[in-house]
Amino acid sequence: MTAIPDVGVISYGVHLPAWRLDRKGIGRALGSGGGKGTRAVASFDEDTTSMGVEAARRALAVTAVEPRGVVFATANPAYADKTNATTVHAALGLDRSVSAYDFAGAARSGVGALFAAADSAAAGRPALAVLSDIRTGLPGSAEERDGGDAAAAVHFGTGDDVVATLLGRGSASAEFLERWRIAGDSSSRLWEERFAEGQYKELAAEAVESALKDAGLTLAEVDKVAIAGLHRRAVRSVTKALGRAVVDDLSAVVGVTGTAQPGVLLASALDEAAVGETILLVALGDGADAMVFRTTEALVELRERRTSPSVAQQAARGFEVGYQKFLTWRGFLKREAPRRPDPDRPAGPPAQRNTDWKFGLTGSRCTACDTRHLPAARVCIECKAVDEMVADRVADLPAVIATFQADLLAYSMNPPLIAAALNFEGGGRMIAEVTDADAKALKIGDQVEMTFRRLYTTADGVHNYFWKARPVQAAPSGEEN
């Protein structure tokens, strides 16, 4: 029998939205509730799919290993009856032979995606698990206050590229009523907290015992514990029971990020871990799951290759969104739109014909004179050569703003709409919307990076995805409600 090589994490990436809601703002607006700290807020042009793309791009940017499969997990999918993972797949520019599947419906699907990706890697097929969530509760609720939005991507593979070997895992499943949301509802309903606390404590003990046995370790040999779960009381109880050094769950700054939280906390632990450390990841939700990892020398090399900010750096970089705007973005506060025609629905056939450009931001480069064309063209604008082109993806290239304008009359959920002409490194120009930016602070010559966003959603529920530009280090300096 052929031995299975060591399976583990070969790369990872996290996307925390730029916006933060100060919880005190909830109390100021409603007269009660709120609390201390902040929570991460997905922008008006982000959803779980677009955030998943951003996390996955960061994971793939630091490894040469191509995934053979993508599994996308979320409790809040942008589409039902349509695979959201295929949008992630297209935006990453992956080969058509790479499989793409959804794990959707519950926060626990995030751990399921991690398990599935690890199993795929063990079978010789490196796989990317993408976990994403947008947590929403009714105005003034604990769900609204404690939730947070985020995405994480964990790439599993084998061999010398493994930065954290998967030593063991365990699970304990049980049917009990703790949290639920029926189709069409915008927020979850919860049972009384004390009932589920005892259930989770028992289930976590079983899952941890099973994972440690699988790894051939004792709890005393674990260096760090990361505990994820929407049931905050149960998380505190399990933390106390394990009695080990716990990775900051970022709930005070980012919030509890649901489906994404196991991936975010694993990434945060790997950001700070020393070589040879053992990490126990525990996730609570309709049961309990545990995974045991041990870091390798390859983690040092991965950090040297990485150019994206760490989890801690992203958590510290947020800037404020007012509560009224937050409610508008979430759909709880209906505000009059600009008196302009509604945007047209993107049609299926032309979108399919232009998938490489629309989702992958892939143009063409003339092999005769090296001129880049955005979007792709058959005839070179410079030397007039015909059909002498090769595909040229620019999604991961830096660009600078050649000129821009801020339009207060154009259709936007976050006016003004900023449109800019971008000059890409290595040639090529395109017009793109600028997001996560302050028009007053923006300047010609500012460096931007491309980010996958949702332009708008039509009345019949079609999401129009495309790429926008985001200032590399700039952030809005003021806040308008």
C-alpha positions as CSV (number, residue, x, y, z in Angstrom):
1,M,0.0,0.0,0.0
2,T,1.4,3.4,-1.0
3,A,1.8,5.8,1.9
4,I,-0.1,9.0,1.8
5,P,2.3,12.0,1.9
6,D,1.9,14.7,4.5
7,V,-1.1,16.8,3.8
8,G,-1.5,20.3,5.0
9,V,-1.8,24.0,4.3
10,I,0.4,25.2,1.5
11,S,-0.9,28.8,1.4
12,Y,-3.7,30.9,2.8
13,G,-5.2,34.4,2.5
14,V,-7.7,36.5,4.3
15,H,-9.9,39.5,3.2
16,L,-11.3,41.8,5.9
17,P,-13.5,44.6,4.5
18,A,-12.1,48.1,4.9
19,W,-15.1,49.4,6.7
20,R,-15.8,49.3,10.5
21,L,-19.0,50.0,12.4
22,D,-18.4,51.5,15.8
23,R,-20.8,49.6,18.1
24,K,-21.5,52.8,20.1
25,G,-23.1,54.2,17.0
26,I,-25.9,51.7,17.3
27,G,-26.7,52.9,20.7
28,R,-26.6,56.6,19.7
29,A,-29.0,55.9,16.8
30,L,-31.4,53.6,18.6
31,G,-31.2,54.8,22.2
32,S,-30.0,51.4,23.4
33,G,-27.8,48.5,22.5
34,G,-24.4,48.8,20.8
35,G,-21.6,48.1,23.2
36,K,-17.8,48.4,22.9
37,G,-15.5,47.9,20.0
38,T,-16.1,47.7,16.2
39,R,-17.3,45.1,13.6
40,A,-16.1,44.6,10.1
41,V,-18.6,45.7,7.4
42,A,-18.7,44.5,3.8
43,S,-19.0,47.5,1.5
44,F,-22.1,48.2,-0.6
45,D,-20.3,46.5,-3.6
46,E,-19.2,43.4,-1.7
47,D,-20.9,40.1,-1.2
48,T,-19.7,36.7,0.0
49,T,-18.6,35.8,-3.5
50,S,-16.5,38.9,-4.2
51,M,-14.9,38.7,-0.7
52,G,-14.1,35.1,-1.3
53,V,-12.3,36.0,-4.6
54,E,-10.2,38.5,-2.7
55,A,-9.1,36.0,-0.1
56,A,-8.4,33.4,-2.7
57,R,-6.3,35.8,-4.7
58,R,-4.1,36.4,-1.7
59,A,-3.7,32.6,-1.1
60,L,-2.7,31.8,-4.6
61,A,-0.4,34.8,-5.0
62,V,2.2,33.1,-2.7
63,T,2.3,29.6,-4.2
64,A,3.1,28.1,-7.6
65,V,0.8,25.2,-6.9
66,E,-2.4,25.4,-8.9
67,P,-5.5,24.0,-7.2
68,R,-7.3,21.1,-8.9
69,G,-10.5,22.0,-7.1
70,V,-12.3,24.9,-5.4
71,V,-14.9,24.5,-2.6
72,F,-16.7,27.7,-1.6
73,A,-18.5,27.8,1.7
74,T,-20.9,30.4,3.0
75,A,-24.1,30.7,5.1
76,N,-25.1,33.7,3.0
77,P,-24.7,32.8,-0.7
78,A,-25.2,35.5,-3.4
79,Y,-27.1,33.0,-5.5
80,A,-29.3,30.0,-4.8
81,D,-29.8,27.4,-7.6
82,K,-26.6,28.7,-9.2
83,T,-23.0,27.7,-8.2
84,N,-21.2,30.7,-6.6
85,A,-17.9,28.8,-6.7
86,T,-17.9,29.1,-10.5
87,T,-17.8,32.9,-10.2
88,V,-14.8,32.5,-7.8
89,H,-13.2,30.1,-10.3
90,A,-13.7,32.5,-13.2
91,A,-12.3,35.5,-11.3
92,L,-9.2,33.6,-10.4
93,G,-8.6,32.7,-14.1
94,L,-8.5,28.9,-13.3
95,D,-8.4,26.3,-16.0
96,R,-11.8,24.8,-17.0
97,S,-10.6,21.4,-15.7
98,V,-10.6,22.7,-12.1
99,S,-13.7,21.7,-10.3
100,A,-15.8,24.2,-8.4
101,Y,-18.5,23.4,-5.8
102,D,-20.6,25.2,-3.1
103,F,-20.9,24.3,0.5
104,A,-23.7,26.6,1.5
105,G,-26.5,27.1,4.0
106,A,-24.9,27.0,7.5
107,A,-21.8,28.4,9.2
108,R,-20.5,24.8,9.8
109,S,-20.1,24.5,6.0
110,G,-16.8,26.4,6.4
111,V,-15.2,23.5,8.3
112,G,-16.8,21.1,5.9
113,A,-15.0,22.9,3.1
114,L,-11.7,22.7,5.0
115,F,-12.2,18.9,5.5
116,A,-13.1,18.4,1.8
117,A,-10.1,20.3,0.5
118,A,-7.8,18.3,2.8
119,D,-9.3,15.1,1.6
120,S,-8.8,16.2,-2.0
121,A,-5.2,17.0,-1.4
122,A,-4.7,13.6,0.3
123,A,-6.0,12.0,-3.0
124,G,-3.4,13.9,-5.0
125,R,-5.6,16.9,-6.0
126,P,-4.6,20.2,-4.3
127,A,-7.7,22.1,-3.4
128,L,-8.6,25.6,-2.3
129,A,-11.2,26.0,0.4
130,V,-12.8,29.5,0.3
131,L,-14.8,30.5,3.4
132,S,-16.9,33.7,3.3
133,D,-19.7,35.2,5.3
134,I,-21.7,38.4,5.8
135,R,-23.4,38.4,9.2
136,T,-26.6,40.4,9.5
137,G,-29.1,40.8,12.3
138,L,-32.1,43.0,12.9
139,P,-31.3,46.6,13.9
140,G,-30.4,46.7,17.6
141,S,-29.9,42.9,17.9
142,A,-27.0,41.1,19.4
143,E,-26.5,39.4,16.0
144,E,-26.0,42.8,14.4
145,R,-23.7,44.0,17.2
146,D,-21.5,40.9,17.5
147,G,-21.4,39.8,13.8
148,G,-18.6,40.6,11.4
149,D,-17.9,40.2,7.7
150,A,-14.8,38.4,6.3
151,A,-13.5,35.8,3.9
152,A,-10.6,33.3,4.2
153,A,-9.0,30.9,1.7
154,V,-6.9,27.9,2.7
155,H,-5.0,26.0,0.1
156,F,-4.3,22.3,0.9
157,G,-1.6,20.2,-0.8
158,T,1.2,17.9,0.0
159,G,5.0,17.7,-0.1
160,D,7.6,20.3,0.6
161,D,5.2,23.2,0.1
162,V,3.2,22.4,3.3
163,V,3.6,25.2,5.8
164,A,1.3,23.5,8.4
165,T,0.9,19.7,8.4
166,L,-2.6,18.4,9.2
167,L,-1.8,15.9,12.0
168,G,-5.4,14.9,13.0
169,R,-9.0,15.9,13.0
170,G,-12.2,15.0,14.8
171,S,-15.9,15.8,14.7
172,A,-19.0,15.4,16.9
173,S,-22.4,16.0,15.3
174,A,-25.8,16.4,17.0
175,E,-29.2,17.6,16.1
176,F,-30.5,20.3,18.5
177,L,-32.2,23.7,17.9
178,E,-29.9,26.5,18.6
179,R,-29.8,28.8,15.6
180,W,-31.9,28.8,12.4
181,R,-33.0,31.0,9.5
182,I,-35.6,30.1,6.9
183,A,-35.3,31.0,3.3
184,G,-35.9,34.7,2.6
185,D,-35.2,35.9,6.2
186,S,-32.4,38.4,6.7
187,S,-31.4,37.4,10.2
188,S,-31.2,34.3,12.3
189,R,-33.4,33.3,15.2
190,L,-31.8,32.0,18.4
191,W,-32.9,29.6,21.2
192,E,-32.1,30.4,24.8
193,E,-28.3,30.5,25.2
194,R,-27.9,28.3,28.3
195,F,-29.5,25.3,26.6
196,A,-26.9,25.2,23.8
197,E,-23.9,26.0,26.0
198,G,-23.9,22.6,27.6
199,Q,-24.4,20.9,24.3
200,Y,-21.4,22.6,22.7
201,K,-19.1,22.0,25.7
202,E,-19.8,18.3,25.6
203,L,-19.5,18.1,21.8
204,A,-16.3,20.1,21.7
205,A,-14.7,17.8,24.3
206,E,-15.5,14.8,22.0
207,A,-14.2,16.5,18.9
208,V,-11.0,17.6,20.5
209,E,-10.4,14.2,22.1
210,S,-10.9,12.6,18.7
211,A,-8.6,15.0,16.9
212,L,-5.8,14.7,19.4
213,K,-6.1,10.9,19.3
214,D,-5.9,11.0,15.5
215,A,-2.8,13.2,15.8
216,G,-1.2,11.0,18.5
217,L,-0.9,14.0,20.9
218,T,-2.2,15.2,24.2
219,L,-3.7,18.6,25.0
220,A,-0.6,19.5,26.9
221,E,1.4,19.3,23.7
222,V,-0.7,21.9,22.0
223,D,0.9,25.4,21.8
224,K,-2.1,27.4,20.6
225,V,-5.8,27.0,20.4
226,A,-8.2,28.9,18.0
227,I,-11.9,28.6,18.8
228,A,-14.5,29.7,16.4
229,G,-18.3,29.8,16.9
230,L,-21.3,32.1,16.7
231,H,-22.5,31.0,20.2
232,R,-20.3,33.4,22.2
233,R,-21.2,31.9,25.6
234,A,-20.3,28.4,24.4
235,V,-17.0,29.7,23.0
236,R,-16.1,31.1,26.4
237,S,-17.0,27.9,28.1
238,V,-15.0,25.8,25.8
239,T,-12.0,28.2,26.1
240,K,-12.1,27.8,29.8
241,A,-12.4,24.1,29.7
242,L,-9.3,23.7,27.3
243,G,-7.2,26.0,29.4
244,R,-4.6,26.6,26.7
245,A,-3.2,29.8,25.1
246,V,-6.0,31.0,22.9
247,V,-5.6,32.9,19.6
248,D,-7.4,36.3,19.7
249,D,-10.7,35.7,17.9
250,L,-10.8,39.4,16.8
251,S,-14.4,39.7,18.0
252,A,-13.7,43.1,19.6
253,V,-12.4,44.6,16.4
254,V,-13.8,42.5,13.5
255,G,-16.7,40.7,15.0
256,V,-17.7,37.0,14.8
257,T,-17.4,36.1,11.2
258,G,-19.5,32.9,11.0
259,T,-18.6,30.6,8.1
260,A,-15.3,32.4,7.6
261,Q,-14.2,32.4,11.2
262,P,-12.3,29.1,11.3
263,G,-10.3,30.1,8.2
264,V,-9.6,33.6,9.6
265,L,-8.5,32.3,13.0
266,L,-6.3,29.6,11.4
267,A,-4.7,32.2,9.2
268,S,-4.2,34.5,12.2
269,A,-2.6,31.7,14.2
270,L,-0.2,30.9,11.2
271,D,0.7,34.5,10.9
272,E,2.1,34.5,14.5
273,A,3.2,30.9,14.9
274,A,6.8,29.8,15.2
275,V,8.2,26.9,13.3
276,G,7.3,23.6,14.9
277,E,4.3,24.9,16.9
278,T,1.1,22.9,17.2
279,I,-2.2,24.6,16.6
280,L,-5.6,23.2,17.6
281,L,-8.5,24.7,15.6
282,V,-12.0,24.2,17.2
283,A,-15.2,25.2,15.5
284,L,-18.6,25.1,17.1
285,G,-21.8,25.0,15.1
286,D,-24.5,22.2,15.0
287,G,-21.8,20.1,16.6
288,A,-18.1,20.6,17.0
289,D,-15.1,20.0,14.8
290,A,-11.4,20.1,15.5
291,M,-8.2,20.1,13.4
292,V,-4.6,19.8,14.6
293,F,-1.8,21.4,12.6
294,R,2.0,21.6,13.1
295,T,3.9,24.4,11.4
296,T,7.0,23.6,9.2
297,E,10.1,25.4,8.0
298,A,8.2,26.3,4.8
299,L,6.1,28.8,6.8
300,V,9.2,31.1,7.0
301,E,9.6,31.1,3.2
302,L,5.9,31.7,2.7
303,R,6.0,34.8,4.8
304,E,9.0,36.1,2.8
305,R,7.0,35.8,-0.4
306,R,3.8,37.4,0.9
307,T,3.1,41.0,0.0
308,S,-0.5,41.2,1.3
309,P,-1.2,42.4,4.8
310,S,-1.5,40.0,7.7
311,V,-4.8,39.4,9.5
312,A,-3.7,41.7,12.4
313,Q,-2.7,44.4,9.9
314,Q,-6.0,44.2,8.1
315,A,-7.9,44.3,11.4
316,A,-6.1,47.5,12.4
317,R,-6.7,49.3,9.2
318,G,-10.4,49.8,9.2
319,F,-12.2,53.1,8.9
320,E,-15.6,54.1,10.0
321,V,-19.0,53.8,8.3
322,G,-22.0,55.5,9.9
323,Y,-24.9,53.4,11.2
324,Q,-27.4,54.9,8.8
325,K,-25.2,54.0,5.8
326,F,-24.6,50.5,7.3
327,L,-28.4,50.0,7.4
328,T,-28.7,51.3,3.9
329,W,-26.1,48.9,2.6
330,R,-27.8,46.0,4.4
331,G,-31.2,46.9,3.0
332,F,-32.9,47.8,6.3
333,L,-33.1,51.5,5.4
334,K,-34.6,52.3,2.0
335,R,-33.4,55.6,0.7
336,E,-34.3,57.3,-2.5
337,A,-32.0,56.4,-5.4
338,P,-30.7,58.9,-7.8
339,R,-33.3,59.9,-10.4
340,R,-31.7,58.0,-13.2
341,P,-32.8,54.9,-15.1
342,D,-32.1,51.7,-13.3
343,P,-29.0,49.8,-14.7
344,D,-29.6,47.2,-17.4
345,R,-29.5,43.6,-16.6
346,P,-26.3,41.9,-17.9
347,A,-27.3,39.4,-20.5
348,G,-26.1,35.8,-20.3
349,P,-24.8,35.2,-23.9
350,P,-22.4,38.2,-24.1
351,A,-21.3,37.7,-20.5
352,Q,-20.4,34.1,-21.4
353,R,-18.5,35.2,-24.5
354,N,-16.5,37.7,-22.5
355,T,-15.9,35.7,-19.3
356,D,-12.1,36.1,-19.5
357,W,-12.5,39.9,-19.5
358,K,-15.5,40.3,-17.3
359,F,-14.5,37.9,-14.5
360,G,-10.8,37.3,-15.1
361,L,-9.8,40.8,-16.3
362,T,-7.8,39.2,-19.1
363,G,-6.9,41.3,-22.1
364,S,-4.5,40.5,-24.9
365,R,-0.9,41.4,-25.9
366,C,0.4,41.7,-29.4
367,T,3.2,39.2,-30.1
368,A,4.4,41.4,-32.9
369,C,4.9,44.7,-31.1
370,D,4.2,43.9,-27.4
371,T,1.2,46.3,-27.1
372,R,-1.4,45.4,-24.4
373,H,-5.1,45.7,-25.3
374,L,-7.8,46.1,-22.6
375,P,-10.2,44.5,-23.3
376,A,-8.7,41.9,-25.7
377,A,-8.6,42.7,-29.4
378,R,-7.9,40.8,-32.6
379,V,-6.3,43.7,-34.4
380,C,-3.4,45.5,-32.8
381,I,-4.1,49.2,-32.3
382,E,-0.3,49.9,-32.7
383,C,1.1,47.8,-35.5
384,K,-2.2,46.6,-37.0
385,A,-1.3,42.9,-36.9
386,V,-4.3,40.6,-37.1
387,D,-4.8,37.6,-34.7
388,E,-1.3,37.9,-33.4
389,M,-2.4,38.0,-29.7
390,V,-1.8,36.1,-26.5
391,A,-4.0,36.3,-23.4
392,D,-2.7,38.8,-20.8
393,R,-4.3,38.9,-17.3
394,V,-3.9,42.2,-15.5
395,A,-6.0,41.6,-12.4
396,D,-2.9,41.2,-10.2
397,L,-0.9,44.1,-11.7
398,P,-0.6,47.5,-10.1
399,A,-1.9,50.6,-11.9
400,V,-1.9,54.4,-11.5
401,I,-4.7,56.9,-11.9
402,A,-4.2,58.9,-15.1
403,T,-7.3,61.0,-14.5
404,F,-10.6,60.7,-12.6
405,Q,-13.9,62.3,-11.8
406,A,-16.5,62.1,-9.0
407,D,-20.1,62.0,-10.1
408,L,-22.9,62.7,-7.6
409,L,-25.7,62.1,-10.1
410,A,-24.7,58.6,-11.3
411,Y,-26.4,55.5,-9.9
412,S,-24.5,54.4,-6.8
413,M,-25.3,53.2,-3.3
414,N,-22.3,55.1,-2.0
415,P,-22.1,58.4,-3.9
416,P,-20.1,60.0,-5.4
417,L,-19.3,57.4,-8.0
418,I,-15.6,57.8,-8.8
419,A,-14.5,56.8,-12.3
420,A,-10.9,56.8,-13.3
421,A,-8.6,56.1,-16.3
422,L,-6.0,53.6,-15.2
423,N,-2.5,53.0,-16.6
424,F,-1.2,49.5,-15.9
425,E,2.3,48.6,-15.2
426,G,3.7,47.2,-18.5
427,G,1.2,49.1,-20.6
428,G,-2.6,49.2,-21.2
429,R,-5.3,51.6,-20.1
430,M,-8.9,51.0,-19.0
431,I,-11.7,53.0,-17.4
432,A,-12.8,51.6,-14.0
433,E,-14.8,52.6,-10.9
434,V,-12.8,53.4,-7.8
435,T,-14.0,51.9,-4.5
436,D,-13.0,52.3,-0.8
437,A,-11.7,55.8,-1.6
438,D,-12.2,59.4,-0.6
439,A,-12.7,61.6,-3.7
440,K,-11.4,64.6,-1.8
441,A,-8.1,62.8,-1.0
442,L,-7.7,61.0,-4.4
443,K,-4.9,62.4,-6.7
444,I,-3.7,61.8,-10.2
445,G,-0.7,59.5,-10.0
446,D,-2.1,57.5,-7.0
447,Q,-1.3,53.8,-7.1
448,V,-4.3,51.4,-7.1
449,E,-4.8,47.7,-7.1
450,M,-7.7,45.8,-8.8
451,T,-10.4,44.3,-6.6
452,F,-13.3,42.0,-7.7
453,R,-16.7,43.7,-6.8
454,R,-20.4,43.6,-7.5
455,L,-21.3,46.6,-9.6
456,Y,-25.0,46.3,-8.9
457,T,-27.9,43.8,-8.6
458,T,-30.8,44.1,-10.9
459,A,-34.5,44.0,-9.9
460,D,-34.8,40.4,-10.9
461,G,-31.7,39.4,-8.9
462,V,-28.9,39.2,-11.4
463,H,-25.5,40.3,-9.9
464,N,-23.3,42.2,-12.2
465,Y,-19.7,41.5,-11.2
466,F,-16.6,43.3,-12.5
467,W,-13.4,44.7,-11.3
468,K,-12.8,48.1,-9.6
469,A,-9.7,49.9,-8.5
470,R,-8.8,50.4,-4.9
471,P,-6.2,52.9,-3.5
472,V,-3.3,50.9,-2.3
473,Q,-2.8,52.7,1.0
474,A,-5.5,55.4,1.0
475,A,-8.7,55.4,3.0
476,P,-11.7,57.6,3.2
477,S,-11.0,60.4,5.6
478,G,-14.5,61.5,6.4
479,E,-17.9,59.8,6.9
480,E,-21.2,60.8,5.5
481,N,-24.4,59.1,6.6
